[in-house]
């Protein structure tokens, strides 16, 4: 019985239909950027100081420059010295008093500058920024600075909860329906964020965006993997993520043109409504339809692909048959840990997602990209992701997934150690190491996105991707605390921790099976057996797949105990959902050719 990959080889693995579908899904990937990292612009915190009544008038009367005004009227910022003005305190004096000197205003008011009392910013703040952000509009500074963290954390909380819900919906009710629902909710909630009347409503609408936006992005990623053939799966996976990087560049340009956060939010949200056209230009995933026993609909989709690609569907492929008989498969969370190999995959992938998130966001925070020109810093951080993608494109077909992934983790860990231990006098070396670290963790991020759907069967693929990637969201919630709290003890301590996390991740990914050249597993059985075989198609389980000289009557074994030697086990015989050494009771109607395969040792007990 041919698999969908076999059919795609005849009607086009990446022809006109797949290219058009892939393009419109890449637009979805680029549109996800403002939700994931838009806080850099929405929550930009400019230089600020307390507003003191009378200072502006006094500065104008005395003809002070901005530097002179700050020197005369703003206290120093604690232990930072005279070069830094205080952001959260002000002099408790009356700047409107008569007879204030322009050369020494504090001396003329209180006599001794060191004895001037300080107080909080009771009248608000002055921001050195021509635009607006949620920080400047809602005064999220000083004692309220934690509210900006809550604004971003709400998105990550939404990502985490949505990973569980959206993953189940996509595997239970279909990729297309899930995608349309997430697009609609994301678009509406994004507009509501732009018109939110208060900070609290902004957080609530932002949380709703988080609930659906990442789930929609990952559902689109799964669709790209399920529409194309085996030989193109790796390429489209990386390019789909490159579309996210292109979104970073577009976001930078739009933010530069629209420095006011409400207008920026509208500008990046309104195009999402066009994705509702997916209802007419995107079909349902044929792989998902097959697992749900909707063979007629799957055949219609396949014929549509063949017609668009101007290819003829062979008559032998007209009728589809599911891999397994019985009721249609329903995804279960327990299926992610029920069998040994999938359980191992799940735990390693969850750690890899966590590592990628913590290091990706943590390195950005530690470098302090927003300390200079926010637009240039953001642009540079986006450009470094392009060589990472090209390196993967050049190596993954030749070497595979595991080894480049492990090397990227080790490179990231080594770069973090070099950045932490090299003295500041070797600035060029620190910056080079920091860029290599960012490139390495970008490669890890792209790799986990690519490999994750390749290790799960069709019925669990979307659920597996979203559940594992939920650890990415937990990492995003934890990263600010890891960076800022540990940096108070030692500025480079977060980098040392990052190095340890990356080294462990590099070792764990080597325990995963290599997926280069393998078809996507269709059943749990296929996923369990991936570690046994090299680059090949799905393992055959019926007699029609065997060479003619090997075909002979099959001996059914029902509820009998048997054992076999795994070293001599013939790959064509799949005896149970899980295979391991020793005796096992077969409770399903599996078959074994006991009289024609000397490679198989069967001991009925």
Secondary structure, 3 states (H helix, E strand, C coil): CCCHHHHHHHHCCCCHHHHHHHHHHHHHHHHCHHHHHCHHHHCCCCCEEECCCCHHHHHHHHCCCHHHHHHHHCCECHHHCCCCECCCCEECCCCCCCCCCCCCHHHHHHCCHHHCCEECCCCCEEECCCCECHHHHHCCCHHHCHHHHHHHHHHHHHHHHHHHHHHHHHHHHCHHHHHHHHHHHHHHHHHHHHCCCCHHHHHHHHHHHHHHHHHHHHHHHHHHHHHCCHHHHHHHHHHHHHHHHHHHHHHHHHHHHCCEHHHHHHHHHHHHHHHHHHHHHCCCCHHHHHHCCCHHHHHHHHHHHHHHCCCCCCHHHCCCCCCCCCCCCCCCCCHHHHCHHHHHHHHHHHHHHHHHHHHHHHHHHHHCHHHCCHHHHHHHHHHHHHHHHHHHHHHCCCCCCHHHHHHHHHHHHHHHHHHHHCCCCCHHHHHHHHHHHHHHHHHHHHHHHHHHHHCCCHHHHHHHHHHHHHHHHHHHHHHHHHHHHHHHHCCCHHHHHHHHHHHHHHHHHHHCCCCCCCCCCCCHHHHHCHHHCCCCCCCCCCHHHCCHHHCCCCEECCCCEEEECHHHCCCCCCCCCCCCCEEEECCCCCEECCCCCCCCCCEEC
